[in-house]
Amino acid sequence: MASRLGQNDSQPGALLYLGDGHALQGDGELNGNALETSMSVDFTVDVIPDKRISGPRIETADAVISMGLMGSLDVRCSAWLLSTGFPK
């Protein structure tokens, strides 16, 4: 399965951390219920100067998945749509 993760980083010298794999999870991380598991991943990191997105997102072959904490899913989706220039 190939996915692309987009994440803004404006901190010089920032580090990347991979971890906290979940085999199962309840209603998000907020309720604290998840079955932790190990991970084995291959990845590359590309730094794209001057590219900004509204928040972290994952792109797969058939979906764009928005992530992040905000007041509600409606607020997060609205922020993402505005960042894409939608509607035109």
NORZI-V574387 format. One record per pair of residues at least 12 apart in sequence whose ideal C-beta (glycine too) atoms are under 7 Angstrom apart, sorted by the first residue. I is the first residue (numbers start at 1). J is the second residue. Records with the same first field share a line. If there is no record, write none. Layout:
I = J, J
This chain:
3 = 58, 59, 60
4 = 59
5 = 56, 58
6 = 53, 56, 57, 59
7 = 56
8 = 52, 53
16 = 45
18 = 41
21 = 36, 37, 38, 39
22 = 34, 35, 36, 37
23 = 35, 37
53 = 83
54 = 79, 80, 83
55 = 67, 68, 79, 80
56 = 68
66 = 80
